[in-house]
């Protein structure tokens, strides 16, 4: 692998080129955007009661926060609701209707496209409903005043994969123009970028442009929540990795373990003191989330049938807030799609699924709807519920449907771009890698493989001794490396093949190159 070949490979990821904010489509490209905007403007002019309904993941939390922030800026009072995962279920549901009665207008963000029944109740109560969502529409659309969703038929918005917060951002931009108010839309991108990354949108086309601008805005942010987060991690700027590995899990933990309103309140903090207190609360949720997730993962792994095409496991009263993360871990470990279900003790099971490789888990599971009470999601992640009596039939049908499709198990790591000689690893390489940031879905950070590497030294590190540091040698060239969260053991002078990311390590004014090791195979 030469630097020239690497640059060609990275450049080929961007068929649309490198877009900027000037390339963003107009809000009117969304079907019903103008209709939704006109209805909201009318509600504001007539002092109607408006209620915002969000969702409990990062995308829903950010979408809700953005809408709250906009209405605060124009000094118009609105009510807002984040459904509780355990009491209310997902999105605009029948359970929420009593809480929005009395509203003249309800606006969903990051949900609502599957709320057929709830939409009927809204109509019966005389509530106009505007749905903004990015999930796949079903065969029957809710009966709403307006639906803004780029995945619905005859929508001319040119980009299929955008998240709920981006649509909320576009709605705010449209309202700004219609109301002729002075609002800096670039400042709204800092939180929108968090949602784009957390919701695993491909970091290409306008998503990349919005994230790049959002990351820049985050480094200059005056939001107390962002300042408190930077203070906690002793940072002055933010990368996509910081969001994916630290900020997003913090925000998600509130909805997973108790109530996502805590995450909205954190992001909406008015001063640094409130932000610090609320951040500490989120840290507590996140610690509990990690402990719960680890326990359930170990229990789930014991149930795995290696013969299954799609892994399906179940447990009694497994915490609903972490089953999605557990499914992702089980899928990653076994390199197979995985569904993790929790029984509620009353004959019902609820859970989440995550896919790997080429499998469209939504498509496969969609063929099993006769066994499901509720179902939704997309190709990589699903949510579902079913009666316990249907478990065996559902699991069998799932295996049968998978076997009918030409899904190929993932044998090679698609993120490995090529083989590197240690002598090629240089600051020139890392500068080239930086050129194509931010990295994430659809633009993964370049991973490499080097063969016939000798372990010179290996030692544990960290308070739990569950990380390893290495000195590695190939063809007379020595490099340091680290591997996190592992129980593996390696002796000096062992020959290995190693896959890794290349990282710059800055410490005490000195810069060095370091391998962030993914996998080690003894040879």
Secondary structure by P-SEA (a helix, b strand, c coil): ccaaaaaaaaaacccccccccccccccccccaaaaaaaaaaaaaaaccbbbbbbbccaaaaaaaaaaaaaaaaabbbbbbbbbcccccccccccccccccccccbbbbccccccaaaaaaaaaaacbbbbbbcccccccccccccccccccccccccccccccaaaaaaaaaaaaaaaacccccccccaaaaaaaaaaacccccaaaaaaaaaaaaaaaacccaaaaaaaaaaccccccaaaaaccaaaaaacccccccaaaaaaaaacccaaaaaaaaaaaaaaaaaaaaaaaaaaaaaaaaccccccbbbbbbcccccccaaaaaaaaaaacccbbbbbbbccccccccccccccccaaaaaaaaacccccccccccccccccccccaaaaaaaaaaaaaaaccccccccccccccccccccccaaaaaaaaaacccccccccccccccccccccccccccccccccccccccccccccccccccccccccccccccbbbbbbbcccbbbbbbbccccccc
